Amino acid sequence: MKLTTHNSQLTTLVIGITGNLASGKSTVAGILSKLTGAPIIDADKIGHSLMKPGSVNFRKIIRAFGNNILTNDDSIDRKKLGEMVFASPAKLKKLEKILHPAIISEITKHINNYKQSGYRLIILDAPLLI
């Protein structure tokens, strides 16, 4: 819910919705947002944006996993990368070590921006919260 006043006594509540792939996280987040007017922060979308060609994370991922995960247009084939990392706990950890700090940083920026804009409820749609 967005308040028009900026009272320093008010706190912002961040509701984290988590679950496996296709578990309904985005559906629940959408319903809550529609009911309350709260903005949604989508961790998956943030993660995808951090893997854009030319970005720092893109280069780190290519160094870690090789050029064989690239598509014809030189972007990361997320399906191929996913198959690779979900078949190997060590590779999954390597990818998480690259992306998680950047994702957390971006989520934090979004939360702070929404707080400064007066939102007192924010919905975080994320496959992992801890």
Disulfide bonds with the S-S distance in Angstrom:
none
